[in-house]
Amino acid sequence: MELIKTKDGKPFESEQAANLRMGVLRKEGVETQVVEIEGGYALKPIESQKRKKRVPLGSRDRLKYPQRKGYVRRVFNDDEDRIQRALDAGYEFVTDKLPGGDPRAGTPTQVGSKVMKEVGGGMKGYLMEIPEEYYQEDQKAKQDKIDALEAQMKREKTDGVSGLYGKVSLGR
């Protein structure tokens, strides 16, 4: 494997100079590491098959779990009364042994029989599920509220004069 040196083929005079060149090469998609050689420093290319696959930050989904047919699952933080409110709304704890989402985020653990994951700041999140029909009812109730608010924005005044000024367009 050929070492990367300065443009004139000489070793970099300092480790800092080698690191600067390494940064430029990284932007071009070439991974290297600084090695000390006789007369200074050089860059040694890292074989791409040894490099761990990069997962962009925005694509991580550390709270994603396999879905169960006929149910909708989500993680509830154990914060104040959120767990009790979820139970009151029809959610139940998931007790299956299942793999976690992102492998770097750690694996879920079984607390008693409940699937639990540390979600940060010392808080625990519990995987809970609700029958899909209840979930759809809840979503419809939310949408009905939004529709009612939008209808109020478009309604005419009781004296027959339009309550709108200009043009209002609500699209979905």
N, C-alpha and C positions, 0 to 999 in steps of 0.2 A: 504494500500500500504506500503510495507516494505522499510525502509530507508537503504541506502547503507553507510556502515561505513568502518573503516580500516579492514584489514584481521583478526585481533584478536577481531573484534566486538566492538571496542571502537570508539568514535567520533574522527574525525580529529581534531588535536590540533589547526590548523589555517585555515582560509578561503583559503589561498594560497595552502595549501596541498589538500584541497577538490577540488579546481579548477584544480590542476594537475591531480587528479584521474578522474575528469570529462572529461578532454581532452583525456585520454586513453580510457575511455568508449565510447566517441563520435566516435573515430576511429573504434570501434567495432560495431557501429551502434546503441548504446544505448544513448538516449538523457536524460539528467538529469539537475537538477538545485540545487544550493547550498542553504541549509536551516540551520538556526542556531538552535541548540538544546542544552539541558542542558549538559554542559561539553565540548562543542565545536561545530563542524559543521558536517553535513551529506549531502548526496546527495539524492534527491527525484526524482525517475524516472518520466518522462513526458509521459503521455499516447500518443501512436503513432497516434490515430485517431484525436487528437487535434492539432497535428503538421501539419503545412501547407506543402503541397507538394513542394518539392524542385525542381527547374528547373536549371540544370547546365548552367553556363554562356555561354558556347560554343553553346548551343542549342537554345538560344534566337534569335528571328528574329523580332526585333521591327519594321521593315519597311515592313513586309509582309502583303499584303492585298488580299482579294478575287479577283480572276481573272474573267474577263468578256469574255464569249465565243467569239472567233474571234478577240480578242485584246490581246496585251501584255502590262502589266502595270509595271511601275517602278517609284521610287521617285527621283526627280531632286532637288538638292540643289539650293537655290536662291543665287548663287554666281557668280559675274561678269555677263557674258552674257549666262550662261548655259540654263536658261529658254527660252530665245529668240532662241538659237540654237536648242533647242528641238522643239519649235514651228515651226521653219523653216524646220526641218526634218520631220514634219508631226505629231508630238505628239500633243495631246490636253489635257487640264485639265480634270480630273475626277471630276464630280459634284454630283455623287450619294452620299447619306448618307450611310456610311458603317462602320462596326466595324473595330477597329484597330487590329494589330497583337498581340504582347505580352501584356497581360493585365497590367503588372507592368510598362510598358513604357509610359503609359498615352494614352488617346484616341485622335484620330484625331479631328481636329476642322474644321468647315466650315468658310473660310474667303471669304466673298461674297458668291460664290457658289463653290469655289475650296476646295478640300480636302487638308489640310495642317497639318504638324506635326513638332514640334520643334525637330531638329536633333542634337542639342548640340552646344555649343559655341555661342549661340545667333542666330544661322542660322536656317532658315526655309526650309523644304523640301516639295515640292508639288507633289502629286500623278498625274501622267500623263499616257496616254495610246496612243498606235498606232495600226492601223489595223495589224493583224498578217502577212498579205502578204507583207506589207512594211518592217516589222521587219525581215522577212525571206530574203527579198532582201538585206537588210543591212548586215545581217549575211553572206550571200553568197559573197557579195563584200569584206568583211573582209577576208573570207577564200580564195578567189581568190588572194588577195594580198600575203597572207602567202604562197600559193602554188607557186606563181611566185618567191618569195624569195628562197623557197626550191629548185625550178628548177634551179636557178642560182648557187646554191651550188653544184649541181650535173652535170652541163653542162661540155662538153669537150671544150678544147681550140680550136681556129680556125685553128691552124696548124696541127690538127689531133691528137695531143698528149693529153692524158687525163689530166685534171686539178686537178685530185684527187690524194691525197697521202694517202695510207692506205685504210681503208674501212669506208664508210659513210653509215649509215643506219638510215632512218627517218621512224619511225612507228607511227601508230595512233591506 
